[in-house]
Amino acid sequence: MQAAIAAGRGAADITLIAVSKVQPAERVAAILGQGQRVFGENRVQEAAGRWPAFQADHADIILHLIGPLQTNKARQAVGMFAAIHTLDRLRLAEVLARLAQERGTSPDLFVQVNTGAEPQKAGVLPDDTDALVAAARAMDLPVVGLMCIPPAEDDPAPHFAMLAAMAARNGLGGLSMGMSGDFETAIAHGATHVRVGSAIFGERVAP
Ligand SMILES: *Cc1c(COP(=O)(O)O)cnc(C)c1O
């Protein structure tokens, strides 16, 4: 909220995704009790195990998938998540497009960009991003923005600036960037969705 004001942006322009992965149910219940309704999970299986019980009490919970999606989990994911932030390859786009046709609806999609070109990290490489966005759009998929996770050891600002420029040249309004350690910087660079875990819930306990 303060970061939005500092950046001269309205808090209503920024969706705070509370990243609840690995957090114990009591902590999730406490944050729900404070009125938070948008949550992020990075594993389909974990989300499927915990959220139906909460959703029975709160019909307005909105779930975002922020972790890698395997094609064999795609059907389960599209039934559960309002948005998927990790579209990063053509094959996954094809599977999601088939599911969208079958269901007549699709979660909002963010294309994940590996802005640091890190070999171990998911995401399409910057040079391949425009082509993947175009391909997904050609399949009538609702691509709403781009997402990135900057390399842990880098200054995140140039990565956020790169992602914002790539989104702008593709006519995409959504920017999913910023975590506990860098969400102020991300908001200053135009983030529309910040994914904040430990700053909301406290440190994650080892599973
Ligand atoms: C875990 C995770 C976050 C939240 O990380 P924090 O540093 O706890 O805020 C954000 N985005 C993704 C993709 C994550 O996996």
The ligand as a MOL file (V3000), in Angstrom:
LIG
                    3D

  0  0  0     0  0            999 V3000
M  V30 BEGIN CTAB
M  V30 COUNTS 15 15 0 0 0
M  V30 BEGIN ATOM
M  V30 1 C 7.5410 -18.4360 -2.8960 0
M  V30 2 C 7.2790 -17.5260 -4.0390 0
M  V30 3 C 6.9870 -16.1670 -3.8270 0
M  V30 4 C 6.9460 -15.5190 -2.4650 0
M  V30 5 O 8.2170 -15.4440 -1.9200 0
M  V30 6 P 8.5190 -14.5500 -0.6040 0
M  V30 7 O 9.9410 -14.2140 -0.7290 0
M  V30 8 O 8.1950 -15.4010 0.5680 0
M  V30 9 O 7.6300 -13.3470 -0.6710 0
M  V30 10 C 6.7110 -15.3870 -4.9430 0
M  V30 11 N 6.7290 -15.9000 -6.1930 0
M  V30 12 C 7.0140 -17.1900 -6.4250 0
M  V30 13 C 7.0270 -17.6900 -7.8200 0
M  V30 14 C 7.3040 -18.0390 -5.3590 0
M  V30 15 O 7.5900 -19.3380 -5.6130 0
M  V30 END ATOM
M  V30 BEGIN BOND
M  V30 1 1 1 2
M  V30 2 1 2 3
M  V30 3 2 2 14
M  V30 4 1 3 4
M  V30 5 2 3 10
M  V30 6 1 4 5
M  V30 7 1 5 6
M  V30 8 2 6 7
M  V30 9 1 6 8
M  V30 10 1 6 9
M  V30 11 1 10 11
M  V30 12 2 11 12
M  V30 13 1 12 13
M  V30 14 1 12 14
M  V30 15 1 14 15
M  V30 END BOND
M  V30 END CTAB
M  END
